[in-house]
Amino acid sequence: MRLSSKRLKTALIVASWDSNDWTMKDIDSHYKTLYRYMNFQSVGEILGLGCGTVSMTKSSEYMEKASELGKSLN
């Protein structure tokens, strides 16, 4: 059986050092292309801008978003 016929779920969590709005444009586009091509269901994306260090990440909104995404997975 091919992976694309299994209707798998996928999620994307990425972090970048800077917080420029264009930083995640290509990553987001590539992810969307892949899950559509593979016939997967995307259950969420977290594109963590400005997460270059542990302290930057901990003080961002993305830790809570990641936690909520994880809790929503079945």
mmCIF file of the N, C-alpha and C atoms, coordinates in Angstrom:
data_MODEL
# 
_entry.id   MODEL 
# 
loop_
_atom_site.group_PDB 
_atom_site.id 
_atom_site.type_symbol 
_atom_site.label_atom_id 
_atom_site.label_alt_id 
_atom_site.label_comp_id 
_atom_site.label_asym_id 
_atom_site.label_entity_id 
_atom_site.label_seq_id 
_atom_site.pdbx_PDB_ins_code 
_atom_site.Cartn_x 
_atom_site.Cartn_y 
_atom_site.Cartn_z 
_atom_site.occupancy 
_atom_site.B_iso_or_equiv 
_atom_site.pdbx_formal_charge 
_atom_site.auth_seq_id 
_atom_site.auth_comp_id 
_atom_site.auth_asym_id 
_atom_site.auth_atom_id 
_atom_site.pdbx_PDB_model_num 
ATOM 1   N N  . MET A 1 1  ? 0.843  -1.176 0.000  1.00 0.00 ? 1  MET A N  1 
ATOM 2   C CA . MET A 1 1  ? 0.000  0.000  0.000  1.00 0.00 ? 1  MET A CA 1 
ATOM 3   C C  . MET A 1 1  ? 0.892  1.245  0.000  1.00 0.00 ? 1  MET A C  1 
ATOM 4   N N  . ARG A 1 2  ? 0.553  2.198  -0.801 1.00 0.00 ? 2  ARG A N  1 
ATOM 5   C CA . ARG A 1 2  ? 1.310  3.444  -0.887 1.00 0.00 ? 2  ARG A CA 1 
ATOM 6   C C  . ARG A 1 2  ? 0.944  4.375  0.254  1.00 0.00 ? 2  ARG A C  1 
ATOM 7   N N  . LEU A 1 3  ? 1.930  5.168  0.702  1.00 0.00 ? 3  LEU A N  1 
ATOM 8   C CA . LEU A 1 3  ? 1.668  6.133  1.769  1.00 0.00 ? 3  LEU A CA 1 
ATOM 9   C C  . LEU A 1 3  ? 0.552  7.096  1.400  1.00 0.00 ? 3  LEU A C  1 
ATOM 10  N N  . SER A 1 4  ? 0.523  7.521  0.155  1.00 0.00 ? 4  SER A N  1 
ATOM 11  C CA . SER A 1 4  ? -0.471 8.507  -0.264 1.00 0.00 ? 4  SER A CA 1 
ATOM 12  C C  . SER A 1 4  ? -1.901 7.972  -0.198 1.00 0.00 ? 4  SER A C  1 
ATOM 13  N N  . SER A 1 5  ? -2.069 6.674  -0.166 1.00 0.00 ? 5  SER A N  1 
ATOM 14  C CA . SER A 1 5  ? -3.417 6.112  -0.090 1.00 0.00 ? 5  SER A CA 1 
ATOM 15  C C  . SER A 1 5  ? -3.866 5.867  1.349  1.00 0.00 ? 5  SER A C  1 
ATOM 16  N N  . LYS A 1 6  ? -3.014 6.133  2.327  1.00 0.00 ? 6  LYS A N  1 
ATOM 17  C CA . LYS A 1 6  ? -3.346 5.866  3.722  1.00 0.00 ? 6  LYS A CA 1 
ATOM 18  C C  . LYS A 1 6  ? -4.038 7.026  4.426  1.00 0.00 ? 6  LYS A C  1 
ATOM 19  N N  . ARG A 1 7  ? -4.108 8.191  3.801  1.00 0.00 ? 7  ARG A N  1 
ATOM 20  C CA . ARG A 1 7  ? -4.755 9.377  4.387  1.00 0.00 ? 7  ARG A CA 1 
ATOM 21  C C  . ARG A 1 7  ? -4.168 9.710  5.763  1.00 0.00 ? 7  ARG A C  1 
ATOM 22  N N  . LEU A 1 8  ? -2.852 9.744  5.832  1.00 0.00 ? 8  LEU A N  1 
ATOM 23  C CA . LEU A 1 8  ? -2.157 10.048 7.077  1.00 0.00 ? 8  LEU A CA 1 
ATOM 24  C C  . LEU A 1 8  ? -2.301 11.513 7.447  1.00 0.00 ? 8  LEU A C  1 
ATOM 25  N N  . LYS A 1 9  ? -2.128 11.798 8.739  1.00 0.00 ? 9  LYS A N  1 
ATOM 26  C CA . LYS A 1 9  ? -2.140 13.169 9.230  1.00 0.00 ? 9  LYS A CA 1 
ATOM 27  C C  . LYS A 1 9  ? -0.709 13.660 9.385  1.00 0.00 ? 9  LYS A C  1 
ATOM 28  N N  . THR A 1 10 ? -0.534 14.952 9.220  1.00 0.00 ? 10 THR A N  1 
ATOM 29  C CA . THR A 1 10 ? 0.792  15.542 9.356  1.00 0.00 ? 10 THR A CA 1 
ATOM 30  C C  . THR A 1 10 ? 0.672  16.917 10.017 1.00 0.00 ? 10 THR A C  1 
ATOM 31  N N  . ALA A 1 11 ? 1.759  17.338 10.628 1.00 0.00 ? 11 ALA A N  1 
ATOM 32  C CA . ALA A 1 11 ? 1.834  18.674 11.231 1.00 0.00 ? 11 ALA A CA 1 
ATOM 33  C C  . ALA A 1 11 ? 3.241  19.203 10.994 1.00 0.00 ? 11 ALA A C  1 
ATOM 34  N N  . LEU A 1 12 ? 3.371  20.507 11.005 1.00 0.00 ? 12 LEU A N  1 
ATOM 35  C CA . LEU A 1 12 ? 4.666  21.154 10.801 1.00 0.00 ? 12 LEU A CA 1 
ATOM 36  C C  . LEU A 1 12 ? 4.952  22.087 11.964 1.00 0.00 ? 12 LEU A C  1 
ATOM 37  N N  . ILE A 1 13 ? 6.111  21.896 12.573 1.00 0.00 ? 13 ILE A N  1 
ATOM 38  C CA . ILE A 1 13 ? 6.590  22.813 13.603 1.00 0.00 ? 13 ILE A CA 1 
ATOM 39  C C  . ILE A 1 13 ? 8.022  23.182 13.239 1.00 0.00 ? 13 ILE A C  1 
ATOM 40  N N  . VAL A 1 14 ? 8.254  24.452 12.980 1.00 0.00 ? 14 VAL A N  1 
ATOM 41  C CA . VAL A 1 14 ? 9.590  24.951 12.639 1.00 0.00 ? 14 VAL A CA 1 
ATOM 42  C C  . VAL A 1 14 ? 9.879  26.226 13.403 1.00 0.00 ? 14 VAL A C  1 
ATOM 43  N N  . ALA A 1 15 ? 11.154 26.468 13.623 1.00 0.00 ? 15 ALA A N  1 
ATOM 44  C CA . ALA A 1 15 ? 11.579 27.680 14.326 1.00 0.00 ? 15 ALA A CA 1 
ATOM 45  C C  . ALA A 1 15 ? 12.661 28.379 13.514 1.00 0.00 ? 15 ALA A C  1 
ATOM 46  N N  . SER A 1 16 ? 12.646 29.696 13.564 1.00 0.00 ? 16 SER A N  1 
ATOM 47  C CA . SER A 1 16 ? 13.683 30.476 12.897 1.00 0.00 ? 16 SER A CA 1 
ATOM 48  C C  . SER A 1 16 ? 14.242 31.514 13.864 1.00 0.00 ? 16 SER A C  1 
ATOM 49  N N  . TRP A 1 17 ? 15.452 31.896 13.618 1.00 0.00 ? 17 TRP A N  1 
ATOM 50  C CA . TRP A 1 17 ? 16.109 32.880 14.473 1.00 0.00 ? 17 TRP A CA 1 
ATOM 51  C C  . TRP A 1 17 ? 15.434 34.251 14.349 1.00 0.00 ? 17 TRP A C  1 
ATOM 52  N N  . ASP A 1 18 ? 15.270 34.679 13.108 1.00 0.00 ? 18 ASP A N  1 
ATOM 53  C CA . ASP A 1 18 ? 14.743 36.037 12.914 1.00 0.00 ? 18 ASP A CA 1 
ATOM 54  C C  . ASP A 1 18 ? 13.223 36.051 12.912 1.00 0.00 ? 18 ASP A C  1 
ATOM 55  N N  . SER A 1 19 ? 12.671 37.228 12.871 1.00 0.00 ? 19 SER A N  1 
ATOM 56  C CA . SER A 1 19 ? 11.214 37.356 12.889 1.00 0.00 ? 19 SER A CA 1 
ATOM 57  C C  . SER A 1 19 ? 10.682 38.081 11.659 1.00 0.00 ? 19 SER A C  1 
ATOM 58  N N  . ASN A 1 20 ? 11.429 38.042 10.577 1.00 0.00 ? 20 ASN A N  1 
ATOM 59  C CA . ASN A 1 20 ? 10.956 38.641 9.331  1.00 0.00 ? 20 ASN A CA 1 
ATOM 60  C C  . ASN A 1 20 ? 9.782  37.836 8.793  1.00 0.00 ? 20 ASN A C  1 
ATOM 61  N N  . ASP A 1 21 ? 8.758  38.514 8.314  1.00 0.00 ? 21 ASP A N  1 
ATOM 62  C CA . ASP A 1 21 ? 7.568  37.808 7.858  1.00 0.00 ? 21 ASP A CA 1 
ATOM 63  C C  . ASP A 1 21 ? 7.820  36.917 6.642  1.00 0.00 ? 21 ASP A C  1 
ATOM 64  N N  . TRP A 1 22 ? 8.869  37.167 5.876  1.00 0.00 ? 22 TRP A N  1 
ATOM 65  C CA . TRP A 1 22 ? 9.158  36.362 4.688  1.00 0.00 ? 22 TRP A CA 1 
ATOM 66  C C  . TRP A 1 22 ? 9.955  35.096 5.005  1.00 0.00 ? 22 TRP A C  1 
ATOM 67  N N  . THR A 1 23 ? 10.430 34.950 6.222  1.00 0.00 ? 23 THR A N  1 
ATOM 68  C CA . THR A 1 23 ? 11.308 33.837 6.583  1.00 0.00 ? 23 THR A CA 1 
ATOM 69  C C  . THR A 1 23 ? 10.664 32.474 6.331  1.00 0.00 ? 23 THR A C  1 
ATOM 70  N N  . MET A 1 24 ? 9.425  32.324 6.637  1.00 0.00 ? 24 MET A N  1 
ATOM 71  C CA . MET A 1 24 ? 8.759  31.022 6.533  1.00 0.00 ? 24 MET A CA 1 
ATOM 72  C C  . MET A 1 24 ? 7.985  30.821 5.233  1.00 0.00 ? 24 MET A C  1 
ATOM 73  N N  . LYS A 1 25 ? 8.007  31.778 4.359  1.00 0.00 ? 25 LYS A N  1 
ATOM 74  C CA . LYS A 1 25 ? 7.208  31.716 3.136  1.00 0.00 ? 25 LYS A CA 1 
ATOM 75  C C  . LYS A 1 25 ? 7.480  30.441 2.335  1.00 0.00 ? 25 LYS A C  1 
ATOM 76  N N  . ASP A 1 26 ? 8.722  30.153 2.054  1.00 0.00 ? 26 ASP A N  1 
ATOM 77  C CA . ASP A 1 26 ? 9.055  28.992 1.231  1.00 0.00 ? 26 ASP A CA 1 
ATOM 78  C C  . ASP A 1 26 ? 8.874  27.675 1.973  1.00 0.00 ? 26 ASP A C  1 
ATOM 79  N N  . ILE A 1 27 ? 9.168  27.659 3.261  1.00 0.00 ? 27 ILE A N  1 
ATOM 80  C CA . ILE A 1 27 ? 8.949  26.446 4.053  1.00 0.00 ? 27 ILE A CA 1 
ATOM 81  C C  . ILE A 1 27 ? 7.462  26.109 4.078  1.00 0.00 ? 27 ILE A C  1 
ATOM 82  N N  . ASP A 1 28 ? 6.639  27.104 4.317  1.00 0.00 ? 28 ASP A N  1 
ATOM 83  C CA . ASP A 1 28 ? 5.193  26.905 4.345  1.00 0.00 ? 28 ASP A CA 1 
ATOM 84  C C  . ASP A 1 28 ? 4.685  26.414 2.992  1.00 0.00 ? 28 ASP A C  1 
ATOM 85  N N  . SER A 1 29 ? 5.156  27.018 1.940  1.00 0.00 ? 29 SER A N  1 
ATOM 86  C CA . SER A 1 29 ? 4.738  26.627 0.594  1.00 0.00 ? 29 SER A CA 1 
ATOM 87  C C  . SER A 1 29 ? 5.164  25.189 0.289  1.00 0.00 ? 29 SER A C  1 
ATOM 88  N N  . HIS A 1 30 ? 6.377  24.825 0.653  1.00 0.00 ? 30 HIS A N  1 
ATOM 89  C CA . HIS A 1 30 ? 6.874  23.470 0.397  1.00 0.00 ? 30 HIS A CA 1 
ATOM 90  C C  . HIS A 1 30 ? 6.064  22.447 1.202  1.00 0.00 ? 30 HIS A C  1 
ATOM 91  N N  . TYR A 1 31 ? 5.790  22.746 2.463  1.00 0.00 ? 31 TYR A N  1 
ATOM 92  C CA . TYR A 1 31 ? 4.990  21.850 3.299  1.00 0.00 ? 31 TYR A CA 1 
ATOM 93  C C  . TYR A 1 31 ? 3.615  21.621 2.684  1.00 0.00 ? 31 TYR A C  1 
ATOM 94  N N  . LYS A 1 32 ? 2.968  22.691 2.262  1.00 0.00 ? 32 LYS A N  1 
ATOM 95  C CA . LYS A 1 32 ? 1.644  22.562 1.663  1.00 0.00 ? 32 LYS A CA 1 
ATOM 96  C C  . LYS A 1 32 ? 1.686  21.735 0.384  1.00 0.00 ? 32 LYS A C  1 
ATOM 97  N N  . THR A 1 33 ? 2.715  21.930 -0.415 1.00 0.00 ? 33 THR A N  1 
ATOM 98  C CA . THR A 1 33 ? 2.875  21.137 -1.629 1.00 0.00 ? 33 THR A CA 1 
ATOM 99  C C  . THR A 1 33 ? 3.027  19.658 -1.288 1.00 0.00 ? 33 THR A C  1 
ATOM 100 N N  . LEU A 1 34 ? 3.852  19.347 -0.292 1.00 0.00 ? 34 LEU A N  1 
ATOM 101 C CA . LEU A 1 34 ? 4.086  17.953 0.081  1.00 0.00 ? 34 LEU A CA 1 
ATOM 102 C C  . LEU A 1 34 ? 2.835  17.262 0.614  1.00 0.00 ? 34 LEU A C  1 
ATOM 103 N N  . TYR A 1 35 ? 2.120  17.917 1.549  1.00 0.00 ? 35 TYR A N  1 
ATOM 104 C CA . TYR A 1 35 ? 0.967  17.197 2.098  1.00 0.00 ? 35 TYR A CA 1 
ATOM 105 C C  . TYR A 1 35 ? -0.149 17.063 1.065  1.00 0.00 ? 35 TYR A C  1 
ATOM 106 N N  . ARG A 1 36 ? -0.278 18.003 0.175  1.00 0.00 ? 36 ARG A N  1 
ATOM 107 C CA . ARG A 1 36 ? -1.280 17.858 -0.886 1.00 0.00 ? 36 ARG A CA 1 
ATOM 108 C C  . ARG A 1 36 ? -0.879 16.758 -1.860 1.00 0.00 ? 36 ARG A C  1 
ATOM 109 N N  . TYR A 1 37 ? 0.391  16.746 -2.244 1.00 0.00 ? 37 TYR A N  1 
ATOM 110 C CA . TYR A 1 37 ? 0.899  15.740 -3.172 1.00 0.00 ? 37 TYR A CA 1 
ATOM 111 C C  . TYR A 1 37 ? 0.748  14.332 -2.595 1.00 0.00 ? 37 TYR A C  1 
ATOM 112 N N  . MET A 1 38 ? 1.038  14.186 -1.300 1.00 0.00 ? 38 MET A N  1 
ATOM 113 C CA . MET A 1 38 ? 0.978  12.877 -0.655 1.00 0.00 ? 38 MET A CA 1 
ATOM 114 C C  . MET A 1 38 ? -0.430 12.507 -0.202 1.00 0.00 ? 38 MET A C  1 
ATOM 115 N N  . ASN A 1 39 ? -1.385 13.405 -0.398 1.00 0.00 ? 39 ASN A N  1 
ATOM 116 C CA . ASN A 1 39 ? -2.765 13.175 0.009  1.00 0.00 ? 39 ASN A CA 1 
ATOM 117 C C  . ASN A 1 39 ? -2.865 12.989 1.529  1.00 0.00 ? 39 ASN A C  1 
ATOM 118 N N  . PHE A 1 40 ? -2.063 13.747 2.278  1.00 0.00 ? 40 PHE A N  1 
ATOM 119 C CA . PHE A 1 40 ? -2.098 13.742 3.736  1.00 0.00 ? 40 PHE A CA 1 
ATOM 120 C C  . PHE A 1 40 ? -3.031 14.851 4.218  1.00 0.00 ? 40 PHE A C  1 
ATOM 121 N N  . GLN A 1 41 ? -3.465 14.735 5.450  1.00 0.00 ? 41 GLN A N  1 
ATOM 122 C CA . GLN A 1 41 ? -4.284 15.773 6.061  1.00 0.00 ? 41 GLN A CA 1 
ATOM 123 C C  . GLN A 1 41 ? -3.415 16.574 7.018  1.00 0.00 ? 41 GLN A C  1 
ATOM 124 N N  . SER A 1 42 ? -3.289 17.862 6.786  1.00 0.00 ? 42 SER A N  1 
ATOM 125 C CA . SER A 1 42 ? -2.532 18.718 7.687  1.00 0.00 ? 42 SER A CA 1 
ATOM 126 C C  . SER A 1 42 ? -3.402 19.048 8.892  1.00 0.00 ? 42 SER A C  1 
ATOM 127 N N  . VAL A 1 43 ? -2.863 18.790 10.085 1.00 0.00 ? 43 VAL A N  1 
ATOM 128 C CA . VAL A 1 43 ? -3.617 19.071 11.313 1.00 0.00 ? 43 VAL A CA 1 
ATOM 129 C C  . VAL A 1 43 ? -3.117 20.329 12.006 1.00 0.00 ? 43 VAL A C  1 
ATOM 130 N N  . GLY A 1 44 ? -2.098 20.963 11.437 1.00 0.00 ? 44 GLY A N  1 
ATOM 131 C CA . GLY A 1 44 ? -1.636 22.213 12.003 1.00 0.00 ? 44 GLY A CA 1 
ATOM 132 C C  . GLY A 1 44 ? -0.233 22.591 11.589 1.00 0.00 ? 44 GLY A C  1 
ATOM 133 N N  . GLU A 1 45 ? 0.029  23.867 11.717 1.00 0.00 ? 45 GLU A N  1 
ATOM 134 C CA . GLU A 1 45 ? 1.358  24.414 11.434 1.00 0.00 ? 45 GLU A CA 1 
ATOM 135 C C  . GLU A 1 45 ? 1.707  25.418 12.512 1.00 0.00 ? 45 GLU A C  1 
ATOM 136 N N  . ILE A 1 46 ? 2.934  25.352 12.963 1.00 0.00 ? 46 ILE A N  1 
ATOM 137 C CA . ILE A 1 46 ? 3.462  26.374 13.861 1.00 0.00 ? 46 ILE A CA 1 
ATOM 138 C C  . ILE A 1 46 ? 4.752  26.856 13.235 1.00 0.00 ? 46 ILE A C  1 
ATOM 139 N N  . LEU A 1 47 ? 4.759  28.091 12.814 1.00 0.00 ? 47 LEU A N  1 
ATOM 140 C CA . LEU A 1 47 ? 5.917  28.709 12.170 1.00 0.00 ? 47 LEU A CA 1 
ATOM 141 C C  . LEU A 1 47 ? 6.501  29.705 13.166 1.00 0.00 ? 47 LEU A C  1 
ATOM 142 N N  . GLY A 1 48 ? 7.430  29.232 13.960 1.00 0.00 ? 48 GLY A N  1 
ATOM 143 C CA . GLY A 1 48 ? 7.963  30.000 15.074 1.00 0.00 ? 48 GLY A CA 1 
ATOM 144 C C  . GLY A 1 48 ? 9.013  31.021 14.663 1.00 0.00 ? 48 GLY A C  1 
ATOM 145 N N  . LEU A 1 49 ? 8.588  32.244 14.513 1.00 0.00 ? 49 LEU A N  1 
ATOM 146 C CA . LEU A 1 49 ? 9.507  33.333 14.178 1.00 0.00 ? 49 LEU A CA 1 
ATOM 147 C C  . LEU A 1 49 ? 10.158 33.876 15.450 1.00 0.00 ? 49 LEU A C  1 
ATOM 148 N N  . GLY A 1 50 ? 11.418 34.255 15.358 1.00 0.00 ? 50 GLY A N  1 
ATOM 149 C CA . GLY A 1 50 ? 12.115 34.856 16.491 1.00 0.00 ? 50 GLY A CA 1 
ATOM 150 C C  . GLY A 1 50 ? 12.405 33.873 17.612 1.00 0.00 ? 50 GLY A C  1 
ATOM 151 N N  . CYS A 1 51 ? 12.723 32.642 17.254 1.00 0.00 ? 51 CYS A N  1 
ATOM 152 C CA . CYS A 1 51 ? 12.987 31.589 18.250 1.00 0.00 ? 51 CYS A CA 1 
ATOM 153 C C  . CYS A 1 51 ? 14.428 31.096 18.134 1.00 0.00 ? 51 CYS A C  1 
ATOM 154 N N  . GLY A 1 52 ? 15.370 32.014 18.144 1.00 0.00 ? 52 GLY A N  1 
ATOM 155 C CA . GLY A 1 52 ? 16.769 31.661 17.941 1.00 0.00 ? 52 GLY A CA 1 
ATOM 156 C C  . GLY A 1 52 ? 17.470 31.073 19.147 1.00 0.00 ? 52 GLY A C  1 
ATOM 157 N N  . THR A 1 53 ? 16.960 31.315 20.324 1.00 0.00 ? 53 THR A N  1 
ATOM 158 C CA . THR A 1 53 ? 17.555 30.761 21.539 1.00 0.00 ? 53 THR A CA 1 
ATOM 159 C C  . THR A 1 53 ? 16.439 30.160 22.398 1.00 0.00 ? 53 THR A C  1 
ATOM 160 N N  . VAL A 1 54 ? 16.842 29.404 23.394 1.00 0.00 ? 54 VAL A N  1 
ATOM 161 C CA . VAL A 1 54 ? 15.857 28.818 24.295 1.00 0.00 ? 54 VAL A CA 1 
ATOM 162 C C  . VAL A 1 54 ? 15.039 29.911 24.980 1.00 0.00 ? 54 VAL A C  1 
ATOM 163 N N  . SER A 1 55 ? 15.701 30.947 25.455 1.00 0.00 ? 55 SER A N  1 
ATOM 164 C CA . SER A 1 55 ? 14.961 32.015 26.147 1.00 0.00 ? 55 SER A CA 1 
ATOM 165 C C  . SER A 1 55 ? 14.027 32.767 25.196 1.00 0.00 ? 55 SER A C  1 
ATOM 166 N N  . MET A 1 56 ? 14.457 32.971 23.957 1.00 0.00 ? 56 MET A N  1 
ATOM 167 C CA . MET A 1 56 ? 13.577 33.622 22.974 1.00 0.00 ? 56 MET A CA 1 
ATOM 168 C C  . MET A 1 56 ? 12.340 32.768 22.721 1.00 0.00 ? 56 MET A C  1 
ATOM 169 N N  . THR A 1 57 ? 12.544 31.460 22.640 1.00 0.00 ? 57 THR A N  1 
ATOM 170 C CA . THR A 1 57 ? 11.447 30.547 22.358 1.00 0.00 ? 57 THR A CA 1 
ATOM 171 C C  . THR A 1 57 ? 10.499 30.446 23.545 1.00 0.00 ? 57 THR A C  1 
ATOM 172 N N  . LYS A 1 58 ? 11.061 30.321 24.736 1.00 0.00 ? 58 LYS A N  1 
ATOM 173 C CA . LYS A 1 58 ? 10.221 30.195 25.935 1.00 0.00 ? 58 LYS A CA 1 
ATOM 174 C C  . LYS A 1 58 ? 9.338  31.411 26.164 1.00 0.00 ? 58 LYS A C  1 
ATOM 175 N N  . SER A 1 59 ? 9.828  32.577 25.797 1.00 0.00 ? 59 SER A N  1 
ATOM 176 C CA . SER A 1 59 ? 9.040  33.795 26.019 1.00 0.00 ? 59 SER A CA 1 
ATOM 177 C C  . SER A 1 59 ? 8.106  34.117 24.851 1.00 0.00 ? 59 SER A C  1 
ATOM 178 N N  . SER A 1 60 ? 8.079  33.260 23.849 1.00 0.00 ? 60 SER A N  1 
ATOM 179 C CA . SER A 1 60 ? 7.216  33.495 22.692 1.00 0.00 ? 60 SER A CA 1 
ATOM 180 C C  . SER A 1 60 ? 5.854  32.819 22.890 1.00 0.00 ? 60 SER A C  1 
ATOM 181 N N  . GLU A 1 61 ? 4.970  33.092 21.977 1.00 0.00 ? 61 GLU A N  1 
ATOM 182 C CA . GLU A 1 61 ? 3.642  32.481 21.973 1.00 0.00 ? 61 GLU A CA 1 
ATOM 183 C C  . GLU A 1 61 ? 3.665  31.055 21.447 1.00 0.00 ? 61 GLU A C  1 
ATOM 184 N N  . TYR A 1 62 ? 4.780  30.639 20.849 1.00 0.00 ? 62 TYR A N  1 
ATOM 185 C CA . TYR A 1 62 ? 4.826  29.373 20.130 1.00 0.00 ? 62 TYR A CA 1 
ATOM 186 C C  . TYR A 1 62 ? 4.874  28.144 21.035 1.00 0.00 ? 62 TYR A C  1 
ATOM 187 N N  . MET A 1 63 ? 5.382  28.288 22.243 1.00 0.00 ? 63 MET A N  1 
ATOM 188 C CA . MET A 1 63 ? 5.400  27.158 23.170 1.00 0.00 ? 63 MET A CA 1 
ATOM 189 C C  . MET A 1 63 ? 3.970  26.725 23.497 1.00 0.00 ? 63 MET A C  1 
ATOM 190 N N  . GLU A 1 64 ? 3.113  27.670 23.779 1.00 0.00 ? 64 GLU A N  1 
ATOM 191 C CA . GLU A 1 64 ? 1.719  27.362 24.082 1.00 0.00 ? 64 GLU A CA 1 
ATOM 192 C C  . GLU A 1 64 ? 1.007  26.791 22.853 1.00 0.00 ? 64 GLU A C  1 
ATOM 193 N N  . LYS A 1 65 ? 1.297  27.363 21.685 1.00 0.00 ? 65 LYS A N  1 
ATOM 194 C CA . LYS A 1 65 ? 0.691  26.838 20.450 1.00 0.00 ? 65 LYS A CA 1 
ATOM 195 C C  . LYS A 1 65 ? 1.108  25.402 20.188 1.00 0.00 ? 65 LYS A C  1 
ATOM 196 N N  . ALA A 1 66 ? 2.385  25.090 20.418 1.00 0.00 ? 66 ALA A N  1 
ATOM 197 C CA . ALA A 1 66 ? 2.871  23.725 20.229 1.00 0.00 ? 66 ALA A CA 1 
ATOM 198 C C  . ALA A 1 66 ? 2.202  22.764 21.205 1.00 0.00 ? 66 ALA A C  1 
ATOM 199 N N  . SER A 1 67 ? 2.052  23.211 22.442 1.00 0.00 ? 67 SER A N  1 
ATOM 200 C CA . SER A 1 67 ? 1.392  22.397 23.456 1.00 0.00 ? 67 SER A CA 1 
ATOM 201 C C  . SER A 1 67 ? -0.060 22.115 23.062 1.00 0.00 ? 67 SER A C  1 
ATOM 202 N N  . GLU A 1 68 ? -0.764 23.134 22.621 1.00 0.00 ? 68 GLU A N  1 
ATOM 203 C CA . GLU A 1 68 ? -2.156 22.965 22.191 1.00 0.00 ? 68 GLU A CA 1 
ATOM 204 C C  . GLU A 1 68 ? -2.263 22.054 20.976 1.00 0.00 ? 68 GLU A C  1 
ATOM 205 N N  . LEU A 1 69 ? -1.343 22.194 20.036 1.00 0.00 ? 69 LEU A N  1 
ATOM 206 C CA . LEU A 1 69 ? -1.349 21.328 18.859 1.00 0.00 ? 69 LEU A CA 1 
ATOM 207 C C  . LEU A 1 69 ? -1.138 19.875 19.287 1.00 0.00 ? 69 LEU A C  1 
ATOM 208 N N  . GLY A 1 70 ? -0.174 19.649 20.161 1.00 0.00 ? 70 GLY A N  1 
ATOM 209 C CA . GLY A 1 70 ? 0.089  18.300 20.642 1.00 0.00 ? 70 GLY A CA 1 
ATOM 210 C C  . GLY A 1 70 ? -1.119 17.690 21.336 1.00 0.00 ? 70 GLY A C  1 
ATOM 211 N N  . LYS A 1 71 ? -1.794 18.469 22.145 1.00 0.00 ? 71 LYS A N  1 
ATOM 212 C CA . LYS A 1 71 ? -2.975 17.982 22.861 1.00 0.00 ? 71 LYS A CA 1 
ATOM 213 C C  . LYS A 1 71 ? -4.133 17.655 21.906 1.00 0.00 ? 71 LYS A C  1 
ATOM 214 N N  . SER A 1 72 ? -4.160 18.318 20.758 1.00 0.00 ? 72 SER A N  1 
ATOM 215 C CA . SER A 1 72 ? -5.261 18.115 19.819 1.00 0.00 ? 72 SER A CA 1 
ATOM 216 C C  . SER A 1 72 ? -5.089 16.868 18.951 1.00 0.00 ? 72 SER A C  1 
ATOM 217 N N  . LEU A 1 73 ? -3.913 16.279 18.974 1.00 0.00 ? 73 LEU A N  1 
ATOM 218 C CA . LEU A 1 73 ? -3.647 15.112 18.137 1.00 0.00 ? 73 LEU A CA 1 
ATOM 219 C C  . LEU A 1 73 ? -4.246 13.851 18.755 1.00 0.00 ? 73 LEU A C  1 
ATOM 220 N N  . ASN A 1 74 ? -4.823 13.041 17.939 1.00 0.00 ? 74 ASN A N  1 
ATOM 221 C CA . ASN A 1 74 ? -5.419 11.777 18.412 1.00 0.00 ? 74 ASN A CA 1 
ATOM 222 C C  . ASN A 1 74 ? -4.626 10.605 17.937 1.00 0.00 ? 74 ASN A C  1 
# 
